[in-house]
Amino acid sequence: MKYEFRATGRTYGGLYLVWLLVALAMGISMRDEVWDNGSSQIWAYLMFAYFAIGVAIGVVCIVTIIQRFTKNLLGREGYLMHTLPVHPEQLVASKLISSMVWVICSGVVGILSVLLMLVGLCAFEDSKTVINGETITTGWGDVLKFSWKEIQSIGGEFWSELAWIIVLGLAGVAVLILCIYAACMIGHQFRNHSTIASILAFFLLQLIQGKLDVGGGIRVIVGSVAAMPMAYSASGNLWLVLLVTILIGAVYFVLTSWLMKNKLDLE
């Protein structure tokens, strides 16, 4: 796992840094004195860059999940990986953990980018304040204090619902990653058409999973905090959705590990 994070950290680190800098620049470009000098066009470019980088991070997450699994465990690198004194379950788990860590980090960086945007936009009382390292540090503190006051003013019911959104969202992402792993292992059985077979296997697994209506339940919950029906939470169905999601993830995990242990055919 240490080398896994080293191999992927450079790509993510650079994208995260650029994303945060663009977010700060967006906030600064929206300040009154900058906007009055005709920065609306610059802001439009920055906004496009901000969302483009966000999409790029999402694409990199998906590509990394697939490439690190197929190249490390199913390609020529697998000759080294499978000689390690570990079980296939541990290899799959290590890939899942590293992928989930980067997904969580991407979400955290996304939140930080919004806060940095606020720092550049309205963290200072005087709109003529010169933006430099000291004022950014001060503005960051002001934004955090304001955010903390807003957090304290929100009722506990909101945080309970938000906790469910996070838990179910992360569980759904983990199941999706495990589904990709299982599809890659199934496609690996068809050496001449492994890519096509993996894609077809993924959609087939998603179709079967959709029949259980777990994805629909999660989409209703994750869609909006305000839209979450209170009866849905009170009836205990959230626990049922979480349990079924975990069971589906376990099935994908066992299937992937079994195929890796018994049906692996390296290049």
N, C-alpha and C positions, 0 to 999 in steps of 0.2 A: 504493500500500500504506500510505503514511503516513496518508492520510485514511481508509482502510479501518479501521485500528486506532483512529483517533480516534472514528470513528462507533460502533464496537462496544465500545470500552474502558470507557465510562461504565457500561454495563449490567453487564458482567462484573465491573468493579472494585467496584461496590456489593454484588453478590452474594457475591464473595469475602470482602469485609470482614465482612459479616454472618455468613457461614459460620464464619470464624475466631473471631469473638467468641462465637458460640453454642457452638462447640467448647470454648473456654476456660471458659465458664460451666458447661458440662456437667461438666468436670473438677472445678471448684470445688464444685459441688453434690454430688459424690460423696465429698468429704472427710468424715472421721469426725465432726468437730464440727458440720458443716453437716447431714450426714445424720441425726445424732441429734436435730436440732431439727425434724425432719419435712420434709426436702427431697425425699423420694422422689417426691412428686407433681410438684414443680417439675422434678426430673430427667426424669420421664416426658414432660413438655411440651417440655423442651429437646431430648430425644432425638428426639421427633417433628419438632420444628422443624429439627433438624440433618439428618435424612434427607430432609425435605421440601425444604430448600434444595438438597441434593445432587441430588435429582430435578429441581428447577427449573433448575439449572445445565445438566443434561443436555438438558432440553427446550429451553432457550434456545440451546444449541449447535446443535441440529437446526434450530430455526426460523431462526436466524441464517444457517446454511449455505444454506438454501433461499431466504430472503428477499434476502440480499445478492447472490445470483447472479441470481435472476429479476428483481428490481427494478432492479439496476444494469446488467445486460447485456441483458435481454429486455424490459424495460419502457421507459417514456419516458426514464428516465435513460440508457438505452442510446444515445440520439441524441448525448449528450455523450461517453460512454465510448468509443464506436466511432469518434469523430473523433480520438482520441489517436493519435499516431504510433507505435503498437505493433501487433503481430500478435495475432490471436485466441488463439494459444497462450499469449502472455504474459498476457492478461487472465484466462484460465482458471487459469494457474499462480499468479497473484497471489491469486486467490480461494482456491485450494487451500492455499497457504502460510499465509495469514491464518487460515483455518479450523483447520489443523493446529496453529498456534501456540496458539490458544485451547484446543484439546483438550488439548495438553500442559500448558498453564498450569493448567487445571482439575485435571488429575491431580496436579500438584505442590502445588497449594493443598489438595487432599484429603489428601495426606501431611502437610503442615504442620498441618492441622486436628487430625489424630490426635496429633501431637507436642504441640500446644498443650493438648489434652485431658489428656495425661500431665503437662504442666507444672502445670495446675490441680489434678490429682488427687494426685500423689505426688512432686513434685519437691523437697519440703522435708522435712528430718528431723523437724522439730517440726510436728505436725499443727495446732498453735494459731497457726502463723505467719500474720501478717496479709498478705493478698494486696494488693499494690500494684505500681507500676511497677518498683521496684527488685527486689522478690522475684520478679516474673515474669521479669525479665532474668536473675537468678541461676538461677532454675529452668530457664529455657530452656538456659542453658549446661550445667547438670547433665544434662538430658535428652540434649543433643547428645553429651556425653562418654560417657554410658551407651550411647547408640546406636552410637557409634563403636567402643566396646569389643566390643559384640555383633557388629558388622560384621567386626571383625578376627578374631573367634573362629570365623567361618563359613568353611568350606572353599571353595577356588576352583571346585569343581564346581558348587556352588550358584549362584555368580555367573555362571558360563557359561550355565547353564540360564535364569537370570533375564534375562540379556542377550538370549537367544533369544526369551523371552516378550515383552520390550519391543519388540524389532525387528519380530517378526511381528505383534504387536498394533498397532503404529503403521502398519505396511504394510497391515494389514486395515482400519484406520480410513481411511487415505488412499484405498484402493480403494472403500470404501463411499461416501465423499464424491464421488469421481469418478463412481461409479454414479448418485448423485443428480443430478449435473450432466448426465450423459448422458440420464437419464430426463427431466429438465426440457427439454432441447433437443429430444428426440423429441416430447414433449407439446406443445412450442411450434409444431410443424408442424400441429397440429389447433387452430386458433384458437378455434373455438366450444366446444371441450371440452378445453382444454389441461390443466386440473387432473386430470380423470379419466384422460386419456391419459397424463399424466406418472406417475400412480400405477400404472396398468397396465403402463407401460413399465418402471418400477422393479422390480415383482415379476417381470416376464418376464426382465429382465436377471439378477435374483437367481436365478431358476430355472435359467437357462442356466449361470450361474456355479456353482451347486450341483451340476450334472452333472459338473463337473470335480473335485468332492470336495475343493476347496481349503479351503472354509469348514469342513468337518468336520475336516480336519487341523489347522487353526488353533485350532478350539475345543478339541481334545484337548490341544494344547500350552499354550494360555493358561489352561485350566481350573484347573490346579494344578501347582505345581512338583514336588511329591512324586509326582504321578500320571504324570509324563512318562516313558515307557519309555526306558531307556537305549539299547536296540537301535535305537529310532527315530532317536535323535541320532547314534549311531555309524554307521548305515547311510548317512548323508548325505541322508536324506529331508528334513531340515529345509531344506537348501539348495534342494532341488527345490521344496518348498512356497513358499519365499521367491521363487524365480525365477518360478514360475507366477503368484504373486500380483502381482509387478511387471509381468509381461506382460499380465495382465488389466487392471491399472490403466492401462497404456499404451494398450490398446485403447479403454478408456473415454475417455481423454484425447484420443486422435486422433479418435474419433467426435464428441466434443463440439466440438473445434476445427473439424473439417470442416463440421459442421452450422452452426456459428456463422459460418463464412466464406462458405459457399455457399447456405445455406437460411434465413438470418436475415430475419425479417419483423417489424419493430418496430411497436408500437402507433401 
